[in-house]
Amino acid sequence: QLQLVDSGGGLVQPGGSLRLSCTASGSTLDYYAIGWFRQAPGKEREGVSCVSSNGGSTNYADSVKGRFTISRDNAKNTVYLQMNSPKPEDTGVYYCAAKPYPCGSGYVRWSAISEYDYWGQGTQVTVSS
């Protein structure tokens, strides 16, 4: 069974950079779209980004477009989220998740949480000076 481990979180200053990793075990990631989600204290979990199984298609929340980049290395069974110029409002627990379907198709939004079958345990990101 697919298992995901999130890592790379920590304290980062506004305007700095941080790279999160999502590493899989138990199965190959080759057939899964991978999404990154985050949850701030007192708020609902929200979609940040998604990358298709072959890395050819990506989606981003408007709030992170131009600052965050999602990528994947299927040979390493790992997906990354590069966070550049983070803002305090990016603070939260970040989770990666996997689903054996495209990020989004038809009426299914890429950020629909219920569509993802496997989840990492989360990694805390704090953006503060």
Disulfide bonds with the S-S distance in Angstrom:
Cys22-Cys96 2.09
Cys50-Cys103 2.08
